[in-house]
Amino acid sequence: MIKLAGPIVATQLGWVAMLTTDAAMIGRLGAVPLAGATLVLMVYFGLYVFAFGVVMATATLAAQAFGARRPRLVRRVIRQGFWATIVIVAPSIALMAWTPEILRLLRQPAEAVALSAEYVETLKWSLAPGIAFVVLRNFVSALNRPAVAMWVMLAGVPLNAALDYALIFGNFGLPRLELFGAGLATTSVSLVLFALLLAVAVFRRPFRRYNILGRFWRPDWDAFRRIFALGLPIAGIMLLESGFFIFTVFLMGWISTATVAAHMIAIQIPHVTFMVPMGLSQAATVRVGHAVGRRDPAGAYRAGWTALAMSLAFMAAVTLVILAIPASLASVFLDTSRPDSAAVLALATSFLLFAAIFQAADGVQAVAAGALRGLNDTAVPMMLAALCYWALGFTTAGALAFWGGLEGVGVWIGFVVALGSAAVVLTWRFQTLAKRRYIPMMPPEREIG
């Protein structure tokens, strides 16, 4: 599990390092630009998460095919994963153009919304290469070669930092573009990373033998259907979770601009630490999928429980770190010399105390969902996610924030309720299937290439 999960975790950390760099540099422009960028990113991430969830089915299906020693099925899955990317991303980019209007309808702070259009104009084009990169990452991970995607992603971290520094603030002889430059940097890096990983997948061993771009125009409707049949519930689970977090940002916007900025800062810390269980979750999907392909139920459930134990141990340690230095962690994202920083820092520090509380539960629910994906079990977890995140979590957050008068703190208590309940019910679901030694069926052999 460590051998497979380590590079996947590093890849996830590389991705979030770029996002964190963006947030830290935009934060130097002030609380209002940071709030505007945060609101745009909430719309962007909603669309990204939906597309990401659908193409995550390629990780499960390719891993199962690899475990069953069926290379042609691996190729079919990845090829149709690119088709799915095109189908999903094209309307998403068109929808992104309406982000300022969406934010106005949601009654977000006018001064923040006014800055959103320039960020959207360049950020939206990063969606296509970003999702296509996920398909390629799933491909190399299914073949037990996740380090390839890791090195490509880590190469993007300094490139992203340099482009942010140049384009946001007008350094290295380039114009000062502020939020427009931040979006341009993100899109440029996404294109470079996709191109690099595609070159490796097409030209380097052992990947080139799969010829993933061969007869790209040829449809395989069975593989395409299976990606959406499995991927739509995965996307539903992720949207229910991420949508919960996204809409809580809009709740913060109803409170104040400073609260939005503080929330953006505080959520960065658990976002960084979450990349470890997120990587373990993807490794669990692959290892459980390999065992499914081998028709090995004992190996499938052993892989799932191993990942769950590792995630719980790591997140428990992270909890202690956050409790020890919350103010120091929050101050990384602010220019403390600015007059609007003190109020934002105080709020962010208080929010981080609740982040420490839900860390362990967040790690458990993520890995349990990943293990269930490896078993093609996505429909029931989607319904459980709806119960935990919206019926329990969002209701609690809204009630405590506005009716209870706790404002931002009430929202973060809602996070604790949502993630805690999700950890319990998803682990229960995995245990239920383990008792039955459930293993899904593989598709029959076909001659199509």
C-alpha positions in Angstrom: 0.0 0.0 0.0 2.8 2.4 0.8 4.6 1.6 -2.4 1.5 2.5 -4.5 0.1 5.2 -2.3 3.3 7.2 -1.7 3.6 8.6 -5.2 -0.1 9.2 -5.5 0.0 11.1 -2.2 3.0 13.1 -3.5 1.1 13.8 -6.7 -1.9 15.1 -4.7 0.3 17.2 -2.5 1.9 18.7 -5.6 -1.5 19.7 -6.9 -2.6 21.2 -3.7 0.8 23.0 -3.3 0.0 24.8 -6.5 -3.5 25.8 -5.2 -2.0 26.9 -1.9 0.6 28.9 -3.7 -2.2 30.6 -5.7 -4.1 31.4 -2.5 -1.0 32.7 -0.7 0.0 35.0 -3.6 -3.5 36.3 -4.2 -3.9 36.9 -0.5 -1.0 39.4 -0.8 -3.4 41.5 -3.0 -5.8 42.0 0.0 -8.9 40.5 1.5 -11.2 41.6 -1.3 -9.2 40.0 -4.2 -8.8 36.8 -2.1 -12.6 36.7 -1.4 -13.3 37.2 -5.1 -10.9 34.5 -6.1 -12.4 32.2 -3.5 -15.9 32.6 -4.9 -14.8 31.9 -8.4 -12.9 28.8 -7.3 -16.1 27.5 -5.6 -17.9 27.5 -9.0 -14.8 26.1 -10.7 -14.4 23.3 -8.2 -18.0 22.3 -8.5 -17.5 21.7 -12.2 -14.1 20.2 -11.7 -15.3 17.7 -9.1 -18.1 16.5 -11.3 -15.8 15.8 -14.2 -13.2 14.4 -11.9 -15.7 12.0 -10.3 -16.9 10.7 -13.7 -13.4 10.0 -15.0 -12.3 8.4 -11.7 -14.3 5.4 -13.0 -11.3 4.9 -15.3 -9.1 4.1 -12.3 -11.4 1.4 -11.1 -12.1 -0.2 -14.5 -8.5 0.0 -15.7 -7.2 -1.5 -12.4 -9.7 -4.4 -12.7 -8.7 -5.0 -16.3 -5.0 -4.9 -15.4 -5.6 -7.4 -12.5 -7.4 -9.7 -15.0 -4.5 -9.3 -17.4 -6.6 -7.8 -20.2 -4.5 -5.0 -21.8 -7.0 -4.3 -24.6 -9.7 -3.5 -22.0 -7.3 -1.1 -20.3 -6.8 0.7 -23.6 -10.5 0.9 -24.3 -11.2 2.3 -20.8 -8.6 5.0 -21.1 -9.6 6.0 -24.6 -13.2 6.4 -23.6 -12.1 8.3 -20.6 -10.8 11.0 -23.0 -14.1 10.9 -24.8 -15.9 11.4 -21.5 -13.6 14.3 -20.7 -14.6 16.1 -23.9 -18.3 15.5 -23.4 -18.3 16.8 -19.8 -15.8 19.7 -20.0 -17.1 21.5 -23.1 -20.4 22.6 -21.5 -18.6 23.2 -18.2 -16.3 25.8 -19.8 -19.4 27.5 -21.3 -21.0 27.6 -17.9 -17.9 29.1 -16.3 -18.4 32.3 -18.4 -21.6 33.0 -16.3 -19.8 32.9 -13.0 -20.2 36.6 -12.1 -24.0 36.3 -12.7 -24.2 33.1 -10.6 -22.4 34.9 -7.8 -24.8 37.8 -8.0 -27.8 35.5 -7.8 -26.3 34.0 -4.7 -26.1 37.5 -3.2 -22.3 37.4 -2.6 -20.4 40.6 -1.7 -20.5 43.1 -4.6 -16.9 44.2 -4.2 -15.7 40.5 -4.5 -18.0 39.7 -7.4 -16.7 42.7 -9.3 -13.2 41.1 -9.4 -14.4 37.7 -10.4 -14.8 38.2 -14.2 -11.1 38.7 -14.9 -10.1 35.6 -13.0 -12.8 33.4 -14.7 -11.6 34.6 -18.2 -8.3 32.7 -18.0 -9.0 30.1 -15.3 -11.8 28.3 -17.2 -9.4 27.0 -19.9 -7.5 25.0 -17.3 -10.4 22.6 -16.8 -9.9 20.5 -20.0 -6.1 19.7 -19.5 -6.7 19.3 -15.8 -9.3 16.5 -16.2 -7.4 14.9 -19.1 -4.4 14.7 -16.8 -6.5 12.8 -14.2 -7.3 10.2 -16.9 -3.6 9.7 -17.7 -2.8 9.6 -13.9 -5.4 6.8 -13.5 -3.8 4.9 -16.4 -0.3 4.9 -15.0 -1.5 4.2 -11.4 -3.6 1.2 -12.7 -0.3 -0.2 -14.1 1.4 0.2 -10.7 3.5 3.1 -12.0 2.1 6.2 -10.1 5.6 7.7 -9.7 5.5 8.9 -13.3 2.5 11.2 -12.6 4.2 12.3 -9.4 7.4 13.6 -11.0 5.4 15.4 -13.7 3.2 17.1 -11.1 6.1 18.0 -8.8 7.8 19.7 -11.8 4.7 21.9 -12.1 5.0 23.3 -8.5 8.0 25.6 -9.1 6.7 26.5 -12.6 3.4 27.5 -11.1 5.1 29.6 -8.4 7.3 31.4 -10.9 4.3 32.1 -13.2 2.2 33.3 -10.3 5.0 35.6 -9.1 5.5 37.0 -12.6 1.9 37.4 -13.8 0.1 38.4 -10.6 2.7 41.0 -9.5 4.3 42.0 -12.8 7.8 40.6 -12.3 10.5 39.4 -14.7 9.5 42.2 -17.1 5.9 41.0 -17.5 2.8 43.1 -16.9 1.0 43.1 -13.5 -2.2 41.2 -14.3 -3.3 40.3 -10.7 -6.3 37.9 -10.8 -6.2 37.6 -14.6 -2.6 36.6 -14.3 -3.4 34.0 -11.6 -5.8 32.3 -13.9 -3.4 32.5 -16.8 -0.7 30.8 -14.7 -3.0 28.0 -13.7 -4.1 27.3 -17.3 -0.5 27.4 -18.6 0.8 24.9 -16.0 -2.2 22.6 -16.6 -1.4 22.4 -20.3 2.3 21.8 -19.7 1.6 19.0 -17.2 -0.9 17.2 -19.5 1.5 17.4 -22.5 4.3 15.9 -20.4 2.4 13.0 -19.0 0.8 12.3 -22.4 4.2 12.1 -24.0 5.3 9.6 -21.4 2.2 7.5 -21.7 2.5 7.4 -25.5 6.3 7.0 -26.0 7.8 5.3 -22.9 7.8 1.7 -21.7 5.7 0.0 -20.4 2.9 2.4 -21.4 3.4 2.6 -25.1 2.4 -1.0 -25.6 -1.1 0.0 -24.7 -1.3 2.5 -27.5 -3.9 4.6 -25.7 -4.3 7.0 -28.6 -4.6 4.3 -31.3 -7.8 4.6 -33.3 -8.9 7.4 -30.9 -11.9 8.3 -33.2 -13.3 4.7 -32.8 -16.2 4.6 -30.3 -16.5 1.8 -27.8 -20.0 2.4 -26.4 -19.8 -0.4 -23.9 -16.7 1.0 -22.2 -18.2 4.6 -22.5 -21.4 3.4 -20.9 -19.6 1.7 -18.0 -17.5 4.8 -17.3 -20.7 6.8 -16.9 -22.6 4.1 -15.1 -19.9 3.8 -12.5 -18.6 7.4 -12.7 -21.9 9.3 -12.3 -22.5 8.0 -8.8 -18.8 8.7 -7.9 -19.3 12.2 -9.2 -22.5 12.4 -7.2 -20.7 11.4 -3.9 -18.0 13.9 -4.6 -20.4 16.7 -5.5 -22.5 16.0 -2.4 -19.3 16.4 -0.3 -17.6 19.2 -2.2 -21.0 20.9 -2.9 -21.5 21.0 0.9 -18.2 22.7 1.3 -18.8 25.0 -1.6 -22.2 26.2 -0.4 -20.8 26.9 3.0 -18.5 29.4 1.4 -21.6 31.2 0.1 -23.0 31.1 3.6 -19.8 32.8 4.8 -20.4 35.4 2.0 -23.7 36.3 3.6 -21.8 37.0 6.8 -18.9 39.3 5.6 -16.0 39.5 3.2 -13.6 39.0 6.1 -15.3 35.8 7.0 -15.0 34.5 3.5 -11.3 35.3 3.4 -10.7 33.7 6.8 -12.6 30.6 5.7 -10.5 30.4 2.6 -7.3 30.5 4.7 -8.5 28.0 7.3 -9.8 25.5 4.8 -6.3 25.4 3.1 -4.8 23.5 6.0 -7.2 20.6 6.1 -7.1 20.7 2.3 -3.3 20.1 2.4 -3.5 17.3 5.0 -6.5 15.7 3.2 -4.2 14.9 0.2 -2.7 12.0 2.2 -6.0 10.1 2.7 -7.1 11.2 -0.8 -4.0 9.5 -2.2 -4.6 6.5 0.1 -8.2 6.4 -1.2 -7.0 6.3 -4.8 -4.5 3.6 -3.9 -7.2 1.6 -2.2 -9.3 1.9 -5.4 -6.5 0.5 -7.5 -5.4 -2.3 -5.1 -9.0 -3.4 -4.4 -9.6 -3.3 -8.2 -6.6 -5.4 -8.9 -7.9 -8.0 -6.4 -11.3 -7.9 -8.1 -9.7 -8.6 -11.4 -7.9 -11.6 -9.8 -11.2 -12.7 -8.2 -9.5 -12.5 -4.7 -12.0 -11.2 -2.1 -9.6 -11.7 0.8 -7.0 -9.5 -0.9 -9.6 -6.9 -1.8 -10.8 -6.3 1.7 -7.3 -6.6 3.2 -6.3 -3.7 0.9 -9.2 -1.6 2.1 -8.7 -2.1 5.8 -4.9 -1.5 5.4 -5.6 1.9 3.8 -8.2 2.8 6.4 -5.8 2.1 9.3 -3.0 4.1 7.6 -5.3 7.1 7.1 -6.6 7.1 10.6 -3.1 7.0 12.1 -1.8 9.9 9.9 -4.8 12.2 10.5 -4.6 11.6 14.2 -1.0 12.9 14.2 -2.1 15.9 12.0 -4.7 16.8 14.6 -2.1 17.4 17.2 0.0 19.6 14.9 -3.0 21.9 14.1 -4.0 22.2 17.8 -0.4 23.2 18.7 0.1 26.1 16.2 -3.2 27.3 14.6 -2.3 31.0 14.4 1.1 30.3 12.9 -0.4 28.1 10.2 -3.1 30.8 9.3 -0.6 33.6 9.2 1.2 32.0 6.2 -1.6 33.2 3.9 -1.7 36.9 5.0 0.4 40.0 4.8 0.1 40.8 8.5 1.1 44.5 7.9 -2.2 45.2 6.1 -4.9 46.8 8.3 -7.5 44.2 7.3 -5.4 41.2 8.3 -5.9 41.1 12.1 -9.7 40.4 12.0 -9.2 37.7 9.2 -6.3 36.0 11.2 -8.4 35.8 14.4 -11.3 34.2 12.6 -9.1 31.8 10.6 -7.4 30.7 13.9 -10.7 29.9 15.5 -11.9 27.9 12.5 -8.7 25.8 12.5 -9.6 24.5 15.9 -12.6 22.8 14.4 -10.5 21.6 11.5 -8.3 19.7 14.0 -11.4 18.0 15.4 -12.7 16.6 12.1 -9.3 15.5 10.6 -9.5 11.8 11.5 -13.1 11.4 10.4 -12.3 13.1 7.1 -9.5 10.7 6.4 -11.6 7.6 7.2 -14.6 8.6 5.0 -12.3 9.4 2.0 -10.5 6.0 2.2 -13.7 4.0 2.8 -15.3 5.7 -0.3 -12.2 4.8 -2.3 -12.2 1.1 -1.2 -15.9 0.9 -2.1 -15.1 2.3 -5.6 -12.8 -0.6 -6.2 -15.8 -2.9 -5.6 -17.9 -0.9 -8.1 -20.1 0.1 -5.1 -21.1 3.7 -5.7 -24.9 4.0 -5.7 -25.5 3.2 -2.0 -22.5 5.4 -0.8 -24.0 8.3 -2.9 -27.3 8.0 -0.9 -25.4 7.8 2.4 -23.4 10.9 1.4 -26.6 12.8 0.7 -27.8 12.0 4.2 -24.5 12.9 6.0 -23.5 16.1 4.1 -26.8 17.7 3.4 -29.5 16.3 5.8 -27.2 16.4 8.8 -24.2 18.6 8.0 -25.6 21.5 5.9 -28.7 21.7 8.1 -26.5 22.0 11.2 -24.2 24.6 9.6 -27.1 26.8 8.5 -29.0 26.5 11.8 -26.1 27.3 14.0 -24.6 30.0 11.8 -27.8 32.1 11.5 -30.5 30.9 13.9 -27.9 30.0 16.6 -26.0 33.2 16.1 -22.6 31.4 15.8 -21.9 32.7 12.3 -18.7 31.2 10.8 -18.1 28.9 13.8 -21.5 27.4 13.3 -20.6 26.5 9.8 -17.4 24.7 10.9 -19.4 22.7 13.5 -21.5 21.6 10.6 -18.3 20.2 9.0 -17.6 18.1 12.1 -21.2 16.7 12.0 -21.1 15.9 8.3 -17.6 14.3 8.2 -18.1 12.3 11.4 -21.3 10.8 10.3 -19.9 10.0 6.8 -16.9 8.2 8.3 -19.3 6.0 10.4 -21.7 5.0 7.6 -19.2 4.4 4.9 -17.0 2.2 7.1 -20.2 0.3 8.1 -20.9 -0.2 4.4 -17.5 -1.6 3.7 -17.7 -3.9 6.7 -21.1 -5.1 5.4 -19.7 -6.1 2.0 -16.7 -7.6 3.6 -18.9 -10.0 5.6 -20.5 -11.1 2.4 -17.1 -11.4 0.6 -18.7 -9.4 -2.3 -16.8 -9.2 -5.6 -18.4 -7.6 -8.7 -18.4 -9.3 -12.1 -16.0 -8.4 -14.9 -17.3 -7.7 -18.5 -16.9 -10.5 -21.0 -14.0 -10.6 -23.5 -14.6 -8.7 -26.7 -12.5 -8.4 -29.9 -12.7 -4.6 -30.2 -9.3 -2.9 -29.8 
